[in-house]
Amino acid sequence: MIPEIKRTVAGVLLALGISGLGLSISHAEESAPGIGDAVMSGSPHVNLRYRFEHVEQDDFDENANASTLRIRLNYGTEKWRGWSGFAEFDYIAEVLVNDFNSGAGTSPPDRDQYPLVADPKGADLNQLYLDYEGFDKTRLRFGRQKILLDNERFVGPVGWRQNEQTFDGVSATLNGLPKTELFYSYIARVNRVFGERSFAGQHDMNTHLLNGRIGVTDKWQLTPYAYFIDNDDAPEFSTSTLGVRANGEVGLAGGAVKLLAEFATQSDAANNPVSYRAQYIHLRADWAMHNGLTLGLAVEGLGGDQNDPGKAFRTPLATLHPFQGWADQFLITPNAGIQDVYASVKYKLNKWTLLGVYHDFSAADGGARWGSEIDLAASRAMGERYSILLKAAFFNADDASFVDTNKIWVQLVANY
């Protein structure tokens, strides 16, 4: 099976490399074998990710049970005159149990009785891009690609979901300055987790992302960023965000303390129907000890206005699942904003990594209490190819805007 996949993907990349970017091959006899060898000598990979997700939500009479398998095939070529290519195809299948609503019109009507599990079935071209590294310390990327910036709080691929979020556009990464990496991307379309079959699966846009990571010292880093999002299909997501984050660590007896401080300000942009300005802040400290124990304490706040809808800080291109609780109750920022005070405990026990997080949620404006949540996880690798994750989230609502929600996951991953 792998050789056939390899030949098929290699043909796609070869065609894209020659015609899609209009490469001029003036000495065909000399050049064609070179590019053909680069494409055909590439590396195929297969990734299998099975997940069972159970959701109990108080505003539904039925519980959701989703059993899904993601089959991922990808292929990367070798370099030819600075060029290389990458293609990645996904197929998400429902396995035995499909009592869930995958959202955004991707499930049949008889599944409306179940809570949301945003893993629609079907095939997807996840990534297809060409890289050019013919310039010194510079990489240009053209096509459909994943973009991960910093901790993915503002831009990420939503890797937790079976169908990832990817971006159609061009990006540039420059490493020519000492201890500095500059990143710029122009995005014409975002391909969202609901897939191409959904009315909410793609948003056309005119978006610019600029991010710079500056090594202040060996242990400290400063990252200013500017994100201008002009969303044609969802104008309420059109925003202009300016921010800076500082992260590093200081030594402490028995380990080190990792520190993070981040601040951003956001305003409406382009076709957004609401004029507003809101702020973001994130302060975090994690004490990692040599005995495998890590203790963390943090506060994250997204501003809002309790009296005026549509003026809350938002992050429409983010990987949201790792933030504000795994129960995903705050994928859309409440009008009054949100303040999340959370504490974490992480411990390495033989080959297992154990993690517990407690969240306390309240409004950033007005002081209302939204609720609290306990998140638990245990994970381990099994050899070089396999891994397992056991995970749970328990959200307790303190406001009528939210409902009690419990979620449990079992995930198995294999890589070949």
C-alpha positions in Angstrom: 0.0 0.0 0.0 2.8 2.5 0.9 4.5 2.3 -2.5 1.2 3.1 -4.3 0.5 6.0 -1.9 4.1 7.2 -2.4 3.8 7.2 -6.2 0.4 8.9 -6.1 1.5 11.7 -3.7 4.8 12.1 -5.5 2.9 12.7 -8.8 0.8 15.4 -7.2 3.8 17.1 -5.7 5.7 16.8 -8.9 2.9 18.4 -10.9 2.5 21.1 -8.3 6.2 21.8 -8.3 6.3 22.2 -12.1 3.0 23.8 -13.1 1.6 25.3 -9.9 4.5 27.6 -9.3 5.5 27.9 -12.9 9.1 26.6 -12.4 11.1 27.1 -15.5 13.2 24.1 -16.5 15.5 25.4 -19.3 17.7 22.3 -19.4 15.1 19.5 -19.3 17.5 16.6 -19.8 19.7 17.8 -16.9 17.0 19.1 -14.5 14.1 16.7 -14.9 15.9 13.7 -13.4 17.0 15.8 -10.5 13.5 16.9 -9.5 12.1 13.5 -10.1 14.7 11.9 -7.9 13.9 14.4 -5.1 10.2 13.7 -5.3 10.5 9.9 -5.6 13.1 9.6 -2.8 10.8 11.3 -0.2 9.4 9.8 3.0 5.8 8.6 3.5 4.3 8.3 6.9 1.1 6.8 8.4 -0.6 8.1 11.6 -3.6 6.4 13.2 -5.5 8.1 16.0 -8.4 6.4 17.6 -10.5 8.3 20.2 -13.6 7.6 22.2 -15.3 10.7 23.6 -18.2 10.6 26.1 -20.1 13.8 26.9 -22.7 14.4 29.6 -24.4 17.8 29.3 -27.3 18.9 31.5 -29.2 20.6 28.7 -29.4 17.3 26.7 -31.5 14.3 27.7 -29.1 12.0 25.8 -25.3 11.6 26.4 -22.9 11.7 23.4 -20.7 8.8 22.6 -18.3 9.3 19.7 -15.9 6.6 18.5 -13.7 7.9 15.7 -10.6 6.9 13.9 -8.4 9.3 12.0 -6.2 7.8 9.3 -3.5 10.2 8.2 -1.2 9.7 5.2 1.6 12.2 4.5 4.6 12.4 2.2 7.5 14.8 2.2 10.0 15.1 -0.7 13.7 15.6 -0.6 15.1 19.1 -1.6 15.7 20.1 -5.2 17.5 23.4 -5.8 16.1 24.7 -2.5 12.5 23.4 -3.2 10.7 20.6 -1.3 7.1 19.6 -1.0 4.7 18.1 1.5 1.2 16.5 1.2 -1.1 15.2 3.9 -4.4 13.5 3.6 -6.8 12.6 6.4 -9.8 10.4 6.6 -12.0 10.4 9.7 -14.3 7.3 10.2 -17.0 6.6 12.7 -16.3 3.2 14.4 -19.2 1.2 15.8 -20.6 4.1 18.0 -21.8 7.4 16.5 -24.3 8.8 19.1 -23.1 12.4 18.7 -23.6 15.6 16.8 -20.5 16.6 14.9 -21.8 20.2 14.4 -22.2 22.8 11.8 -24.6 20.8 9.7 -22.3 17.8 9.3 -24.6 15.3 11.1 -28.0 14.0 10.1 -31.0 15.6 11.9 -31.6 12.6 14.1 -28.4 13.4 16.0 -29.6 16.8 17.2 -30.6 15.1 20.5 -26.9 14.6 21.4 -24.2 17.1 22.6 -21.6 18.3 20.3 -18.4 16.4 19.5 -16.8 18.3 16.6 -15.2 15.4 14.7 -17.2 15.0 11.4 -16.5 12.0 9.3 -15.0 12.3 5.8 -11.9 12.9 3.8 -9.8 16.0 3.9 -6.7 17.4 2.1 -5.1 18.6 5.3 -1.9 20.1 3.9 -0.3 20.6 0.5 2.6 23.0 0.2 5.9 23.8 -1.3 8.9 25.1 0.7 11.7 27.2 -0.7 14.9 27.5 1.2 17.2 28.8 -1.4 17.8 32.1 0.5 20.2 32.1 3.5 18.4 31.4 6.8 15.0 31.9 5.2 12.1 29.6 4.5 9.2 30.4 2.2 6.1 28.2 2.3 3.3 28.3 -0.4 0.0 26.5 -0.1 -2.2 24.8 2.5 -0.3 24.6 5.8 -0.5 24.4 9.5 0.6 27.5 11.5 1.6 27.2 15.1 2.6 30.5 16.9 3.9 30.5 20.4 1.5 28.5 22.7 -1.2 28.6 19.9 -3.4 31.0 22.0 -3.9 33.2 18.9 -3.0 31.0 16.0 -2.9 27.2 15.8 -4.1 24.1 14.0 -6.7 22.9 16.7 -4.7 19.7 16.9 -7.0 18.2 19.5 -9.9 17.7 17.0 -9.6 14.9 14.5 -9.9 17.3 11.5 -7.3 20.0 12.0 -7.5 23.7 11.1 -5.2 24.7 8.3 -4.5 27.9 6.3 -4.3 28.6 2.6 -1.6 31.2 2.0 2.1 32.0 2.0 4.4 32.3 5.0 8.0 33.3 5.6 10.3 32.4 8.4 13.6 34.4 8.8 16.5 33.5 11.1 19.1 36.0 9.8 19.2 38.2 12.9 21.1 37.1 16.0 18.9 35.2 18.5 15.8 36.3 16.5 13.2 34.5 14.4 10.7 36.5 12.4 7.5 35.0 11.0 5.1 36.5 8.5 2.0 35.0 6.9 -0.6 36.1 4.5 -3.8 33.9 4.7 -6.5 33.9 2.0 -8.6 31.1 3.6 -8.9 29.2 6.9 -10.0 25.6 6.7 -11.8 24.9 9.9 -12.4 21.7 11.9 -15.9 21.2 10.5 -14.6 20.3 7.1 -15.5 21.3 3.5 -18.9 19.8 3.6 -20.0 22.3 6.3 -21.3 25.8 5.7 -18.9 26.8 8.5 -16.0 24.8 7.2 -14.1 27.5 5.4 -13.8 31.2 5.8 -12.3 33.4 3.1 -10.2 36.2 4.5 -7.5 38.8 3.9 -5.3 38.2 7.0 -1.8 39.2 8.0 0.2 37.6 10.8 3.5 39.0 12.1 5.4 37.4 15.0 9.0 37.9 16.2 10.8 35.8 18.8 13.8 37.6 20.3 16.3 35.8 22.6 17.0 38.4 25.2 19.3 35.9 27.1 19.9 32.2 26.9 16.9 31.6 29.2 14.5 34.5 28.4 12.6 35.3 25.3 10.5 38.3 24.2 7.8 37.9 21.5 6.0 40.9 20.0 3.2 40.2 17.6 0.6 41.8 15.4 -2.3 39.9 13.9 -4.7 41.6 11.5 -7.7 39.4 10.6 -10.2 40.5 7.9 -12.8 37.7 7.7 -15.1 38.0 4.8 -17.5 35.2 5.9 -17.7 36.0 9.6 -17.2 39.7 10.0 -17.5 39.5 13.8 -14.1 37.8 13.7 -12.4 40.7 12.0 -9.9 42.0 14.6 -6.6 43.8 15.0 -4.5 42.5 17.8 -1.2 43.9 19.1 0.6 42.1 21.9 3.9 41.0 23.6 4.8 38.0 25.6 7.9 37.4 27.8 8.8 33.9 29.0 11.8 32.3 30.6 13.0 30.6 33.8 14.9 31.2 37.0 16.8 28.6 38.9 15.4 27.5 42.3 16.7 24.9 44.8 15.5 21.6 43.6 14.5 22.7 40.1 13.5 25.8 38.1 10.6 28.2 37.9 9.2 28.8 34.4 7.5 32.2 34.1 5.2 33.7 31.5 3.8 37.2 31.2 1.7 38.3 28.2 -0.4 41.3 27.3 -2.4 42.2 24.2 -4.9 44.8 23.1 -7.5 44.2 20.4 -9.9 46.4 18.4 -12.3 45.9 15.6 -11.0 45.7 12.0 -12.2 45.7 8.4 -15.9 44.8 8.1 -16.5 44.1 11.9 -20.0 45.6 12.6 -19.1 46.5 16.2 -16.6 49.1 17.3 -14.7 48.1 20.4 -11.4 47.7 22.3 -10.6 44.9 24.7 -7.5 43.6 26.5 -5.9 40.2 27.2 -3.5 39.2 30.0 -1.9 36.0 31.0 0.5 35.5 33.9 1.8 32.0 34.8 4.5 30.4 37.0 5.4 26.7 36.9 7.9 25.3 39.5 9.5 22.2 37.9 11.3 20.1 40.5 14.0 17.5 39.9 11.8 14.8 41.5 9.4 14.9 38.5 6.8 17.2 40.3 5.6 20.5 38.7 3.3 22.9 40.5 1.7 25.7 38.5 -0.4 28.8 39.2 -1.8 31.2 36.7 -4.4 33.8 35.7 -5.7 34.5 32.2 -8.1 37.3 31.4 -10.0 38.2 28.3 -11.8 41.6 28.5 -15.4 42.3 27.7 -18.4 44.6 28.4 -21.4 43.1 30.2 -23.7 45.8 29.0 -22.8 45.8 25.3 -22.6 42.5 23.3 -19.9 41.9 20.7 -17.1 43.8 22.5 -15.3 40.8 24.1 -11.8 39.8 23.3 -11.7 36.9 20.8 -9.2 34.6 19.3 -10.8 33.1 16.2 -7.7 31.4 14.8 -6.5 29.8 18.0 -6.2 26.3 19.3 -8.8 26.8 22.1 -9.0 23.4 23.7 -5.9 23.8 26.0 -7.2 27.1 27.4 -10.0 27.8 30.0 -10.7 24.1 30.6 -10.9 21.0 28.5 -14.7 20.9 28.7 -14.6 23.7 26.0 -17.3 25.9 27.7 -15.6 29.2 26.6 -14.8 28.7 22.9 -16.7 32.0 22.5 -15.8 34.6 25.0 -18.8 35.7 27.1 -19.9 39.3 26.6 -18.6 40.2 30.0 -15.3 38.6 29.3 -13.7 35.9 31.4 -11.1 35.6 34.1 -9.6 32.2 34.6 -7.6 31.6 37.8 -6.1 28.1 37.6 -3.7 25.8 39.4 -2.0 22.7 38.1 -0.1 19.6 39.4 2.0 17.5 37.1 4.0 14.4 38.0 6.2 11.9 36.2 5.5 8.4 37.5 7.7 5.9 35.8 6.5 6.0 32.1 3.3 7.9 32.9 2.7 11.6 33.0 -0.1 12.6 35.4 -1.8 16.0 35.2 -4.5 17.7 37.2 -5.8 21.3 36.7 -8.4 23.3 38.7 -10.0 26.3 37.1 -12.1 29.1 38.7 -14.0 31.1 36.1 -15.6 34.5 36.6 -16.5 37.6 34.4 -13.8 40.1 33.6 -16.5 42.9 33.8 -19.0 42.9 36.5 -17.6 40.1 38.7 -20.2 37.3 37.9 -19.1 33.8 38.6 -19.2 31.5 35.6 -18.2 28.2 37.3 -15.3 25.9 38.1 -13.7 22.9 36.5 -11.4 20.0 37.3 -9.3 18.5 34.5 -7.4 15.2 34.8 -5.1 13.4 32.4 -2.7 10.4 32.3 -0.5 9.7 29.3 2.4 7.5 28.3 4.4 6.4 25.3 4.5 2.6 24.5 7.7 2.1 22.6 8.6 4.4 19.7 5.4 4.1 17.7 2.5 4.0 20.2 0.9 6.2 22.9 -2.2 6.3 25.1 -4.1 9.1 26.7 -6.8 9.0 29.4 -8.5 12.3 30.0 -11.5 13.8 31.8 -13.1 17.3 32.4 -15.8 18.1 34.9 -17.3 21.6 34.6 -19.7 22.9 37.3 -21.7 25.9 36.3 -22.5 28.8 38.6 -24.4 30.9 36.1 -27.6 30.2 34.0 -25.6 31.0 30.9 -23.8 27.7 31.3 -24.6 24.1 32.1 -22.9 21.3 34.1 -20.8 19.3 31.6 -18.6 16.2 32.0 -16.3 14.8 29.3 -14.2 11.6 29.2 -11.7 10.6 26.5 -9.7 7.5 25.7 -7.2 8.0 22.9 -4.7 5.6 21.2 -2.1 6.8 18.6 0.1 4.7 16.3 2.8 6.1 14.0 4.5 4.3 11.1 
